[in-house]
Amino acid sequence: MTAPEGFLRELEKLFPAGSRHTDPAQCWAYGYDNSKRQALPDAVVFPRSHEDVVTLVRLCNRHRVPLTARGRGTGTTGATVPIAGGVVASLERMTRIIEISPDNRFAVVEPGVTNQALQDAVKPHGFFWPPDPTSAEFCSIGGNLAYNSAGPRAVKYGTPRENTLGLRAVTGAGEELRCGVYTTKGVVGYDLTRLIIGSEGTLAIITEATLKLTPLPSAKRTLRAIYADVASAARAIARIMAQPVIPCALEFIDGNAIALVRRYAAVDLPEDAAALLMIELDGSPESLDAGVESLRAAASLDGLVEFRAARTATEVEALWSIRKALSPSLRKVAPKKLNEDVVVPVTELPALIAGLDELSQKHAIPIVNFGHAGNGNIHVNLLFDPDRADENERAHACLHEMFALVLELRGTLSGEHGVGIEKRDYVGKELDRTSLALMHAIKRQFDPCGILNPGKSFPAEEAPPPA
Amino acid sequence: MTAPEGFLRELEKLFPAGSRHTDPAQCWAYGYDNSKRQALPDAVVFPRSHEDVVTLVRLCNRHRVPLTARGRGTGTTGATVPIAGGVVASLERMTRIIEISPDNRFAVVEPGVTNQALQDAVKPHGFFWPPDPTSAEFCSIGGNLAYNSAGPRAVKYGTPRENTLGLRAVTGAGEELRCGVYTTKGVVGYDLTRLIIGSEGTLAIITEATLKLTPLPSAKRTLRAIYADVASAARAIARIMAQPVIPCALEFIDGNAIALVRRYAAVDLPEDAAALLMIELDGSPESLDAGVESLRAAASLDGLVEFRAARTATEVEALWSIRKALSPSLRKVAPKKLNEDVVVPVTELPALIAGLDELSQKHAIPIVNFGHAGNGNIHVNLLFDPDRADENERAHACLHEMFALVLELRGTLSGEHGVGIEKRDYVGKELDRTSLALMHAIKRQFDPCGILNPGKSFPAEEAPPPA
């Protein structure tokens, strides 16, 4: 769509030069995310306060103009790409850390604060905020909440839903609300906090978040277990999760990933390494030796080739080097690869990996798997060139069957990347008819004119078609 | 209301004798909960399966007959009292433990399973489910989820919202749904799981829950700290929560409670004990000594009279004896006391306790405080005889001012008991207009005819008046 003339005039009056862009050349830079998709908004606005957001939403709502909230554009699903045009609200200037209360273990922040800036601010008090997406250095808290983004630490510490106490937000109708509490308990009313978290900006725009802080562990150990085959590694993951010591990271890399790294980097790995687990354990220094032994016992089964525990910072770095070399190697071999973040119960990991192997062969699409094994959250990378029609077709047929496999194994289509545009059309395969209808109905209560991020998160019911 | 004649005939056909009561004498026993309120339902039905619940809800919905789901009636707010008449669905016969998956750390259960039965079933696998209300031996998982009930362990392990992966449920429209996942990550669609948890049976009836299990800690220590005044104890709580070792229980008892226990039981306490903290720490055996020292350091400040660490089971029992003697003593002195479960940020505990002291004097109502201090969740007991009009009036004036104080301190009116009927008329003081309107709107999407537990959880908007 193109925003109505009267709307743009009003917008320019309410948000003077310096607080918005309407020049397409400037707007263009706010129309993409890490999905590589891009669309041109009619305007970009940079709110500085909750009140600015209220003003903006009310204006858009009155004129029925689509409004897409945006953090730092690090998402991978197109959720912040303004496919219906209208306004992008870039929250990058709402970067105040409003309050840090160590005794109460919370921090109150605006949505534009980066994950890293928050960690830096609470670290001197002895705390951290657990969610740790790969993009932590750059991504915003608002984005983390919108997607319910997590990372390796989620296996022990949970996702934003388990680490957020309350929100301030503005609905699609331009109404202000505060939900949740400043405490770790509170049962008055329905849980709107978690409803808004993970809703990808389709229900409300978050203007303030009260985050639950966790004490920094005083010590950490890094372990690496190498297996002769993927099935053994998958069994080890289930055994590790069945014993009482919860690692703060349990990352998996499959044989194809190892082969890829070998191609592009010099790595110190046994010849027969066909799968690898990176395990991190944190806690009090006194508890770690026993914890390492418990993890070593769980990781030790037929197929284990090597188990190493790093003792020094240099050794830690050496153990992580394979994992770190992986992403650049993947980019070299398939710059436009598909990276899915499916999840299955950990006992189903062997079946998932075996099934993916079959699909890879059937469709002649190389697949590389790695990810957050402790949650059963595997990043499945389909390596192909989307510009070659035949490869593209085979890859998407493969993807389709992969999603069916994941659901058959009682899994979910996304563990942390979200739905956005990328998985929108698959959502109906996971959610039942009643749930979907309720979600659409809830959306209408928060956003009666459907202006907030239209066309995202769900198969279109009433959303305008992509531009 | 009285249920329409045709409705009861249909009900009796669908649910044969043995699966329902319609005789008032039998129904009466299902019309109360631990709030001491009672109302007579027209019928009580005992579903045995998800399908039975679907049948029942559809019937009630077609006839616009109120339907109140009930676990074991241990709630304290009247949430399961059928004030609008109609049908009580007693879920006590849905007691199947459908699946226990230790490797995946989940258990799938029907709502009538008691908290204790669940713990007994998962313990041999080395796991527990963290929520531990006082009534754990008898209360049901369905009730725990409906209220988002917790107990002492919540300070370390969270409430049902943090310990539930997914639900199967039936909406007020009789539609079936499954929400959530079988894994610890999942971001497809809005979070209906947490929306239904804590909704007190007003949105849907839960027929199956997938619960996240936690490994049983291998060791535990019990500590007791006694203070010369309440303010010192309150400062100690904030200091304990600001250091990295998270206790698995941090319980508080004030001076009035200690005085009361002294009156009715022989207790081994220093003369000048005016406040008491019970602290429990769990974890690996290797970590506990250092943990105890960290907690001792945090608890040690001016006003500390005595700090004891139990070494044997007998010593543990001795330390807990004061706390255990408290409830019987309270019942003796004021059998119809009001027990509120307000929450404030832990740094506000000194202000809360001081404020309550003032209110107690102003209204001449003795107040005894104890509770889950680590969450700032204090059970405030107003001791009075509601059958004496003057005392009753003063107590409610006191309650009113107490709630205002709690909200002023950024607290919440209920940490674990819920709203039900008891706090319904205060909800509007905590939640803003937008949130309340959204909650009513969400309710209408799940339950268009308003049959599910009418008149509960919120100030009446469209609900029928209490019978």
Interface residues (C-beta under 8 A of the other chain):
Chain A: S101 P102 D103 N104 R105 F106 G126 Y147 N148 A150 A154 V155 G158 T159 R161 E162 T171 E175 E176 L177 R178 C179 V181 Y182 T183 T184 K185 G186 V187 V188 G189 Y190 D191 L192 R194 L195 I197 G198 S199 L203 P215 L216 P217 S218 A238 R239 M241 A242 Q243 P244 V245 I246 G283 S284 P285 E286 S287 D289 A290 G291 V343 V344 P345 V346 T347 H372 N375 G376 N377 R410 G411 T412 L413 S414 G415 E416 H417 G418 V419 K423 V427 E430 L431 D432 T434 S435 L436 A437 L438 M439 A441 I442 Q445 F446 S457 F458
Chain B: S101 P102 D103 N104 R105 F106 G126 Y147 N148 A150 A154 V155 G158 T159 R161 E162 T171 E175 E176 L177 R178 C179 V181 Y182 T183 T184 K185 G186 V187 V188 G189 Y190 D191 L192 R194 L195 I197 G198 S199 L203 P215 L216 P217 S218 A238 R239 M241 A242 Q243 P244 V245 I246 G283 S284 P285 E286 S287 D289 A290 G291 V343 V344 P345 V346 T347 H372 N375 G376 N377 R410 G411 T412 L413 S414 G415 E416 H417 G418 V419 K423 V427 E430 L431 D432 T434 S435 L436 A437 L438 M439 A441 I442 Q445 F446 S457 F458
